[in-house]
Amino acid sequence: MDPGRADALADITYGLLILVAVGVMLTVGGPAGAAFGIGVLLAYLVHVAWKMLRFDPEWMTKTVEKTVEETVTEQMEPAVEETVEKTVTEQVEPAVDETVEQALEDRVDETVASGVESAVEDQVEPVVEDALEQTVEDAVTEAVEEAGESHQTDDTG
């Protein structure tokens, strides 16, 4: 049986015995009624003393702690959650967005710049050097040939 129910049943029984004792004192009167009433009251006092000796202060502390914890969880958690969410949205989110945007922009600029520089060095420079070298070589050859032809025509003429 549940201890709480046993205690309640004992309390109800003692209450009924006290009522019976009062009834006996009124109907029978005299020393028999008084003795029965005193006996019931003394038994009730023993019962109360036994309950008080059994009383566990740690149980009460645990029960109160559990009740307070449940109440705080139910009532405070949504408010705290809402406040934290609002604060994060208003203060942290813009700072994070700005920091990430700046870091991303710097990183992209750096990557693109190094990528373009590398591509120019690797692909464009050799082509331009070869084309420039070929053009200069052709121009020099042509100039030398013209100079040689004009020098020969001056000698023959």
PyMOL commands that place a pseudoatom at each C-alpha (Angstrom):
pseudoatom trace, name=CA, resn=MET, resi=1, chain=A, elem=C, hetatm=0, pos=[0.000, 0.000, 0.000]
pseudoatom trace, name=CA, resn=ASP, resi=2, chain=A, elem=C, hetatm=0, pos=[1.149, 3.524, -0.730]
pseudoatom trace, name=CA, resn=PRO, resi=3, chain=A, elem=C, hetatm=0, pos=[2.544, 5.236, 2.429]
pseudoatom trace, name=CA, resn=GLY, resi=4, chain=A, elem=C, hetatm=0, pos=[0.519, 8.359, 1.704]
pseudoatom trace, name=CA, resn=ARG, resi=5, chain=A, elem=C, hetatm=0, pos=[-2.698, 6.364, 1.559]
pseudoatom trace, name=CA, resn=ALA, resi=6, chain=A, elem=C, hetatm=0, pos=[-1.816, 4.477, 4.750]
pseudoatom trace, name=CA, resn=ASP, resi=7, chain=A, elem=C, hetatm=0, pos=[-1.256, 7.763, 6.585]
pseudoatom trace, name=CA, resn=ALA, resi=8, chain=A, elem=C, hetatm=0, pos=[-4.526, 9.183, 5.284]
pseudoatom trace, name=CA, resn=LEU, resi=9, chain=A, elem=C, hetatm=0, pos=[-6.413, 6.039, 6.338]
pseudoatom trace, name=CA, resn=ALA, resi=10, chain=A, elem=C, hetatm=0, pos=[-4.863, 6.193, 9.825]
pseudoatom trace, name=CA, resn=ASP, resi=11, chain=A, elem=C, hetatm=0, pos=[-5.769, 9.877, 10.181]
pseudoatom trace, name=CA, resn=ILE, resi=12, chain=A, elem=C, hetatm=0, pos=[-9.369, 9.216, 9.152]
pseudoatom trace, name=CA, resn=THR, resi=13, chain=A, elem=C, hetatm=0, pos=[-9.598, 6.298, 11.591]
pseudoatom trace, name=CA, resn=TYR, resi=14, chain=A, elem=C, hetatm=0, pos=[-8.293, 8.428, 14.452]
pseudoatom trace, name=CA, resn=GLY, resi=15, chain=A, elem=C, hetatm=0, pos=[-10.740, 11.164, 13.553]
pseudoatom trace, name=CA, resn=LEU, resi=16, chain=A, elem=C, hetatm=0, pos=[-13.636, 8.689, 13.694]
pseudoatom trace, name=CA, resn=LEU, resi=17, chain=A, elem=C, hetatm=0, pos=[-12.391, 7.331, 17.040]
pseudoatom trace, name=CA, resn=ILE, resi=18, chain=A, elem=C, hetatm=0, pos=[-12.325, 10.865, 18.461]
pseudoatom trace, name=CA, resn=LEU, resi=19, chain=A, elem=C, hetatm=0, pos=[-15.914, 11.383, 17.298]
pseudoatom trace, name=CA, resn=VAL, resi=20, chain=A, elem=C, hetatm=0, pos=[-16.927, 8.064, 18.895]
pseudoatom trace, name=CA, resn=ALA, resi=21, chain=A, elem=C, hetatm=0, pos=[-15.124, 9.117, 22.108]
pseudoatom trace, name=CA, resn=VAL, resi=22, chain=A, elem=C, hetatm=0, pos=[-17.049, 12.392, 22.214]
pseudoatom trace, name=CA, resn=GLY, resi=23, chain=A, elem=C, hetatm=0, pos=[-20.296, 10.469, 21.561]
pseudoatom trace, name=CA, resn=VAL, resi=24, chain=A, elem=C, hetatm=0, pos=[-19.537, 7.983, 24.374]
pseudoatom trace, name=CA, resn=MET, resi=25, chain=A, elem=C, hetatm=0, pos=[-18.743, 10.812, 26.793]
pseudoatom trace, name=CA, resn=LEU, resi=26, chain=A, elem=C, hetatm=0, pos=[-22.052, 12.496, 25.965]
pseudoatom trace, name=CA, resn=THR, resi=27, chain=A, elem=C, hetatm=0, pos=[-24.210, 9.357, 26.062]
pseudoatom trace, name=CA, resn=VAL, resi=28, chain=A, elem=C, hetatm=0, pos=[-22.568, 7.242, 28.749]
pseudoatom trace, name=CA, resn=GLY, resi=29, chain=A, elem=C, hetatm=0, pos=[-20.993, 10.051, 30.704]
pseudoatom trace, name=CA, resn=GLY, resi=30, chain=A, elem=C, hetatm=0, pos=[-18.971, 9.502, 33.795]
pseudoatom trace, name=CA, resn=PRO, resi=31, chain=A, elem=C, hetatm=0, pos=[-15.572, 7.936, 34.144]
pseudoatom trace, name=CA, resn=ALA, resi=32, chain=A, elem=C, hetatm=0, pos=[-16.033, 5.290, 31.384]
pseudoatom trace, name=CA, resn=GLY, resi=33, chain=A, elem=C, hetatm=0, pos=[-16.631, 7.916, 28.676]
pseudoatom trace, name=CA, resn=ALA, resi=34, chain=A, elem=C, hetatm=0, pos=[-13.800, 10.096, 29.952]
pseudoatom trace, name=CA, resn=ALA, resi=35, chain=A, elem=C, hetatm=0, pos=[-11.418, 7.135, 30.069]
pseudoatom trace, name=CA, resn=PHE, resi=36, chain=A, elem=C, hetatm=0, pos=[-12.330, 6.116, 26.503]
pseudoatom trace, name=CA, resn=GLY, resi=37, chain=A, elem=C, hetatm=0, pos=[-11.882, 9.729, 25.277]
pseudoatom trace, name=CA, resn=ILE, resi=38, chain=A, elem=C, hetatm=0, pos=[-8.548, 10.152, 27.047]
pseudoatom trace, name=CA, resn=GLY, resi=39, chain=A, elem=C, hetatm=0, pos=[-7.351, 6.815, 25.632]
pseudoatom trace, name=CA, resn=VAL, resi=40, chain=A, elem=C, hetatm=0, pos=[-8.243, 7.844, 22.075]
pseudoatom trace, name=CA, resn=LEU, resi=41, chain=A, elem=C, hetatm=0, pos=[-6.574, 11.242, 22.469]
pseudoatom trace, name=CA, resn=LEU, resi=42, chain=A, elem=C, hetatm=0, pos=[-3.411, 9.653, 23.882]
pseudoatom trace, name=CA, resn=ALA, resi=43, chain=A, elem=C, hetatm=0, pos=[-3.346, 7.129, 21.028]
pseudoatom trace, name=CA, resn=TYR, resi=44, chain=A, elem=C, hetatm=0, pos=[-3.733, 10.026, 18.580]
pseudoatom trace, name=CA, resn=LEU, resi=45, chain=A, elem=C, hetatm=0, pos=[-0.839, 11.879, 20.239]
pseudoatom trace, name=CA, resn=VAL, resi=46, chain=A, elem=C, hetatm=0, pos=[1.333, 8.752, 19.925]
pseudoatom trace, name=CA, resn=HIS, resi=47, chain=A, elem=C, hetatm=0, pos=[0.348, 8.516, 16.260]
pseudoatom trace, name=CA, resn=VAL, resi=48, chain=A, elem=C, hetatm=0, pos=[1.265, 12.183, 15.623]
pseudoatom trace, name=CA, resn=ALA, resi=49, chain=A, elem=C, hetatm=0, pos=[4.578, 11.757, 17.460]
pseudoatom trace, name=CA, resn=TRP, resi=50, chain=A, elem=C, hetatm=0, pos=[5.341, 8.663, 15.352]
pseudoatom trace, name=CA, resn=LYS, resi=51, chain=A, elem=C, hetatm=0, pos=[4.603, 10.624, 12.159]
pseudoatom trace, name=CA, resn=MET, resi=52, chain=A, elem=C, hetatm=0, pos=[6.850, 13.485, 13.256]
pseudoatom trace, name=CA, resn=LEU, resi=53, chain=A, elem=C, hetatm=0, pos=[9.699, 11.074, 14.026]
pseudoatom trace, name=CA, resn=ARG, resi=54, chain=A, elem=C, hetatm=0, pos=[9.290, 9.580, 10.569]
pseudoatom trace, name=CA, resn=PHE, resi=55, chain=A, elem=C, hetatm=0, pos=[9.334, 13.012, 8.967]
pseudoatom trace, name=CA, resn=ASP, resi=56, chain=A, elem=C, hetatm=0, pos=[12.213, 13.312, 6.502]
pseudoatom trace, name=CA, resn=PRO, resi=57, chain=A, elem=C, hetatm=0, pos=[13.377, 16.921, 5.976]
pseudoatom trace, name=CA, resn=GLU, resi=58, chain=A, elem=C, hetatm=0, pos=[15.428, 15.841, 2.965]
pseudoatom trace, name=CA, resn=TRP, resi=59, chain=A, elem=C, hetatm=0, pos=[12.255, 14.535, 1.307]
pseudoatom trace, name=CA, resn=MET, resi=60, chain=A, elem=C, hetatm=0, pos=[10.637, 17.933, 1.753]
pseudoatom trace, name=CA, resn=THR, resi=61, chain=A, elem=C, hetatm=0, pos=[13.739, 19.642, 0.331]
pseudoatom trace, name=CA, resn=LYS, resi=62, chain=A, elem=C, hetatm=0, pos=[13.767, 17.338, -2.699]
pseudoatom trace, name=CA, resn=THR, resi=63, chain=A, elem=C, hetatm=0, pos=[10.057, 17.844, -3.287]
pseudoatom trace, name=CA, resn=VAL, resi=64, chain=A, elem=C, hetatm=0, pos=[10.315, 21.627, -3.051]
pseudoatom trace, name=CA, resn=GLU, resi=65, chain=A, elem=C, hetatm=0, pos=[13.424, 21.620, -5.273]
pseudoatom trace, name=CA, resn=LYS, resi=66, chain=A, elem=C, hetatm=0, pos=[11.660, 19.514, -7.896]
pseudoatom trace, name=CA, resn=THR, resi=67, chain=A, elem=C, hetatm=0, pos=[8.562, 21.711, -7.812]
pseudoatom trace, name=CA, resn=VAL, resi=68, chain=A, elem=C, hetatm=0, pos=[10.609, 24.904, -8.107]
pseudoatom trace, name=CA, resn=GLU, resi=69, chain=A, elem=C, hetatm=0, pos=[12.665, 23.426, -10.941]
pseudoatom trace, name=CA, resn=GLU, resi=70, chain=A, elem=C, hetatm=0, pos=[9.544, 22.425, -12.862]
pseudoatom trace, name=CA, resn=THR, resi=71, chain=A, elem=C, hetatm=0, pos=[7.976, 25.835, -12.318]
pseudoatom trace, name=CA, resn=VAL, resi=72, chain=A, elem=C, hetatm=0, pos=[11.110, 27.676, -13.400]
pseudoatom trace, name=CA, resn=THR, resi=73, chain=A, elem=C, hetatm=0, pos=[11.456, 25.448, -16.441]
pseudoatom trace, name=CA, resn=GLU, resi=74, chain=A, elem=C, hetatm=0, pos=[7.841, 25.989, -17.473]
pseudoatom trace, name=CA, resn=GLN, resi=75, chain=A, elem=C, hetatm=0, pos=[7.716, 29.714, -16.828]
pseudoatom trace, name=CA, resn=MET, resi=76, chain=A, elem=C, hetatm=0, pos=[11.227, 31.039, -17.270]
pseudoatom trace, name=CA, resn=GLU, resi=77, chain=A, elem=C, hetatm=0, pos=[12.612, 28.929, -20.104]
pseudoatom trace, name=CA, resn=PRO, resi=78, chain=A, elem=C, hetatm=0, pos=[10.378, 30.427, -22.817]
pseudoatom trace, name=CA, resn=ALA, resi=79, chain=A, elem=C, hetatm=0, pos=[11.108, 33.965, -21.607]
pseudoatom trace, name=CA, resn=VAL, resi=80, chain=A, elem=C, hetatm=0, pos=[14.853, 33.358, -21.466]
pseudoatom trace, name=CA, resn=GLU, resi=81, chain=A, elem=C, hetatm=0, pos=[14.776, 31.648, -24.853]
pseudoatom trace, name=CA, resn=GLU, resi=82, chain=A, elem=C, hetatm=0, pos=[12.897, 34.578, -26.373]
pseudoatom trace, name=CA, resn=THR, resi=83, chain=A, elem=C, hetatm=0, pos=[15.270, 37.129, -24.816]
pseudoatom trace, name=CA, resn=VAL, resi=84, chain=A, elem=C, hetatm=0, pos=[18.362, 35.264, -25.982]
pseudoatom trace, name=CA, resn=GLU, resi=85, chain=A, elem=C, hetatm=0, pos=[16.936, 34.855, -29.485]
pseudoatom trace, name=CA, resn=LYS, resi=86, chain=A, elem=C, hetatm=0, pos=[16.060, 38.557, -29.655]
pseudoatom trace, name=CA, resn=THR, resi=87, chain=A, elem=C, hetatm=0, pos=[19.519, 39.585, -28.413]
pseudoatom trace, name=CA, resn=VAL, resi=88, chain=A, elem=C, hetatm=0, pos=[21.266, 37.270, -30.852]
pseudoatom trace, name=CA, resn=THR, resi=89, chain=A, elem=C, hetatm=0, pos=[19.131, 38.549, -33.706]
pseudoatom trace, name=CA, resn=GLU, resi=90, chain=A, elem=C, hetatm=0, pos=[19.684, 42.206, -32.849]
pseudoatom trace, name=CA, resn=GLN, resi=91, chain=A, elem=C, hetatm=0, pos=[23.340, 42.198, -31.799]
pseudoatom trace, name=CA, resn=VAL, resi=92, chain=A, elem=C, hetatm=0, pos=[25.228, 39.104, -32.805]
pseudoatom trace, name=CA, resn=GLU, resi=93, chain=A, elem=C, hetatm=0, pos=[23.722, 38.422, -36.224]
pseudoatom trace, name=CA, resn=PRO, resi=94, chain=A, elem=C, hetatm=0, pos=[24.694, 41.804, -37.795]
pseudoatom trace, name=CA, resn=ALA, resi=95, chain=A, elem=C, hetatm=0, pos=[28.230, 41.526, -36.422]
pseudoatom trace, name=CA, resn=VAL, resi=96, chain=A, elem=C, hetatm=0, pos=[28.597, 37.985, -37.724]
pseudoatom trace, name=CA, resn=ASP, resi=97, chain=A, elem=C, hetatm=0, pos=[27.129, 38.954, -41.101]
pseudoatom trace, name=CA, resn=GLU, resi=98, chain=A, elem=C, hetatm=0, pos=[29.511, 41.907, -41.406]
pseudoatom trace, name=CA, resn=THR, resi=99, chain=A, elem=C, hetatm=0, pos=[32.535, 39.871, -40.339]
pseudoatom trace, name=CA, resn=VAL, resi=100, chain=A, elem=C, hetatm=0, pos=[31.724, 36.992, -42.669]
pseudoatom trace, name=CA, resn=GLU, resi=101, chain=A, elem=C, hetatm=0, pos=[30.999, 39.362, -45.547]
pseudoatom trace, name=CA, resn=GLN, resi=102, chain=A, elem=C, hetatm=0, pos=[34.293, 41.228, -45.040]
pseudoatom trace, name=CA, resn=ALA, resi=103, chain=A, elem=C, hetatm=0, pos=[36.297, 38.023, -44.657]
pseudoatom trace, name=CA, resn=LEU, resi=104, chain=A, elem=C, hetatm=0, pos=[34.651, 36.508, -47.722]
pseudoatom trace, name=CA, resn=GLU, resi=105, chain=A, elem=C, hetatm=0, pos=[35.233, 39.653, -49.758]
pseudoatom trace, name=CA, resn=ASP, resi=106, chain=A, elem=C, hetatm=0, pos=[38.907, 39.795, -48.715]
pseudoatom trace, name=CA, resn=ARG, resi=107, chain=A, elem=C, hetatm=0, pos=[39.373, 36.108, -49.445]
pseudoatom trace, name=CA, resn=VAL, resi=108, chain=A, elem=C, hetatm=0, pos=[37.659, 36.327, -52.851]
pseudoatom trace, name=CA, resn=ASP, resi=109, chain=A, elem=C, hetatm=0, pos=[39.696, 39.413, -53.784]
pseudoatom trace, name=CA, resn=GLU, resi=110, chain=A, elem=C, hetatm=0, pos=[42.900, 37.677, -52.736]
pseudoatom trace, name=CA, resn=THR, resi=111, chain=A, elem=C, hetatm=0, pos=[42.029, 34.440, -54.542]
pseudoatom trace, name=CA, resn=VAL, resi=112, chain=A, elem=C, hetatm=0, pos=[40.924, 36.184, -57.719]
pseudoatom trace, name=CA, resn=ALA, resi=113, chain=A, elem=C, hetatm=0, pos=[43.981, 38.453, -57.747]
pseudoatom trace, name=CA, resn=SER, resi=114, chain=A, elem=C, hetatm=0, pos=[46.416, 35.582, -57.254]
pseudoatom trace, name=CA, resn=GLY, resi=115, chain=A, elem=C, hetatm=0, pos=[44.514, 33.435, -59.753]
pseudoatom trace, name=CA, resn=VAL, resi=116, chain=A, elem=C, hetatm=0, pos=[44.518, 36.140, -62.418]
pseudoatom trace, name=CA, resn=GLU, resi=117, chain=A, elem=C, hetatm=0, pos=[48.186, 36.949, -61.782]
pseudoatom trace, name=CA, resn=SER, resi=118, chain=A, elem=C, hetatm=0, pos=[49.111, 33.289, -61.975]
pseudoatom trace, name=CA, resn=ALA, resi=119, chain=A, elem=C, hetatm=0, pos=[47.075, 32.783, -65.165]
pseudoatom trace, name=CA, resn=VAL, resi=120, chain=A, elem=C, hetatm=0, pos=[48.648, 35.827, -66.785]
pseudoatom trace, name=CA, resn=GLU, resi=121, chain=A, elem=C, hetatm=0, pos=[52.129, 34.637, -65.869]
pseudoatom trace, name=CA, resn=ASP, resi=122, chain=A, elem=C, hetatm=0, pos=[51.521, 31.062, -66.982]
pseudoatom trace, name=CA, resn=GLN, resi=123, chain=A, elem=C, hetatm=0, pos=[49.468, 31.588, -70.127]
pseudoatom trace, name=CA, resn=VAL, resi=124, chain=A, elem=C, hetatm=0, pos=[49.625, 35.107, -71.466]
pseudoatom trace, name=CA, resn=GLU, resi=125, chain=A, elem=C, hetatm=0, pos=[53.277, 35.990, -70.860]
pseudoatom trace, name=CA, resn=PRO, resi=126, chain=A, elem=C, hetatm=0, pos=[54.736, 33.092, -72.902]
pseudoatom trace, name=CA, resn=VAL, resi=127, chain=A, elem=C, hetatm=0, pos=[52.389, 33.836, -75.807]
pseudoatom trace, name=CA, resn=VAL, resi=128, chain=A, elem=C, hetatm=0, pos=[53.164, 37.553, -75.696]
pseudoatom trace, name=CA, resn=GLU, resi=129, chain=A, elem=C, hetatm=0, pos=[56.907, 36.873, -75.377]
pseudoatom trace, name=CA, resn=ASP, resi=130, chain=A, elem=C, hetatm=0, pos=[56.835, 34.451, -78.306]
pseudoatom trace, name=CA, resn=ALA, resi=131, chain=A, elem=C, hetatm=0, pos=[54.738, 36.801, -80.432]
pseudoatom trace, name=CA, resn=LEU, resi=132, chain=A, elem=C, hetatm=0, pos=[56.877, 39.801, -79.525]
pseudoatom trace, name=CA, resn=GLU, resi=133, chain=A, elem=C, hetatm=0, pos=[60.066, 37.839, -80.144]
pseudoatom trace, name=CA, resn=GLN, resi=134, chain=A, elem=C, hetatm=0, pos=[58.765, 36.619, -83.506]
pseudoatom trace, name=CA, resn=THR, resi=135, chain=A, elem=C, hetatm=0, pos=[57.585, 40.086, -84.493]
pseudoatom trace, name=CA, resn=VAL, resi=136, chain=A, elem=C, hetatm=0, pos=[60.877, 41.694, -83.517]
pseudoatom trace, name=CA, resn=GLU, resi=137, chain=A, elem=C, hetatm=0, pos=[62.803, 38.925, -85.260]
pseudoatom trace, name=CA, resn=ASP, resi=138, chain=A, elem=C, hetatm=0, pos=[60.724, 39.323, -88.428]
pseudoatom trace, name=CA, resn=ALA, resi=139, chain=A, elem=C, hetatm=0, pos=[61.075, 43.105, -88.311]
pseudoatom trace, name=CA, resn=VAL, resi=140, chain=A, elem=C, hetatm=0, pos=[64.830, 42.882, -87.787]
pseudoatom trace, name=CA, resn=THR, resi=141, chain=A, elem=C, hetatm=0, pos=[65.194, 40.286, -90.553]
pseudoatom trace, name=CA, resn=GLU, resi=142, chain=A, elem=C, hetatm=0, pos=[63.102, 42.383, -92.910]
pseudoatom trace, name=CA, resn=ALA, resi=143, chain=A, elem=C, hetatm=0, pos=[65.051, 45.528, -92.010]
pseudoatom trace, name=CA, resn=VAL, resi=144, chain=A, elem=C, hetatm=0, pos=[68.339, 43.742, -92.506]
pseudoatom trace, name=CA, resn=GLU, resi=145, chain=A, elem=C, hetatm=0, pos=[67.204, 42.348, -95.834]
pseudoatom trace, name=CA, resn=GLU, resi=146, chain=A, elem=C, hetatm=0, pos=[65.998, 45.764, -96.982]
pseudoatom trace, name=CA, resn=ALA, resi=147, chain=A, elem=C, hetatm=0, pos=[69.188, 47.328, -95.799]
pseudoatom trace, name=CA, resn=GLY, resi=148, chain=A, elem=C, hetatm=0, pos=[71.155, 44.611, -97.582]
pseudoatom trace, name=CA, resn=GLU, resi=149, chain=A, elem=C, hetatm=0, pos=[69.159, 45.083, -100.786]
pseudoatom trace, name=CA, resn=SER, resi=150, chain=A, elem=C, hetatm=0, pos=[69.474, 48.806, -100.701]
pseudoatom trace, name=CA, resn=HIS, resi=151, chain=A, elem=C, hetatm=0, pos=[73.172, 48.486, -100.011]
pseudoatom trace, name=CA, resn=GLN, resi=152, chain=A, elem=C, hetatm=0, pos=[73.566, 46.122, -102.965]
pseudoatom trace, name=CA, resn=THR, resi=153, chain=A, elem=C, hetatm=0, pos=[71.627, 48.392, -105.292]
pseudoatom trace, name=CA, resn=ASP, resi=154, chain=A, elem=C, hetatm=0, pos=[73.797, 51.313, -104.231]
pseudoatom trace, name=CA, resn=ASP, resi=155, chain=A, elem=C, hetatm=0, pos=[76.945, 49.290, -105.026]
pseudoatom trace, name=CA, resn=THR, resi=156, chain=A, elem=C, hetatm=0, pos=[75.708, 48.099, -108.434]
pseudoatom trace, name=CA, resn=GLY, resi=157, chain=A, elem=C, hetatm=0, pos=[74.349, 51.329, -109.521]
for i in range(1, 157): cmd.bond("trace and resi %d" % i, "trace and resi %d" % (i + 1))
show_as sticks, trace
zoom trace
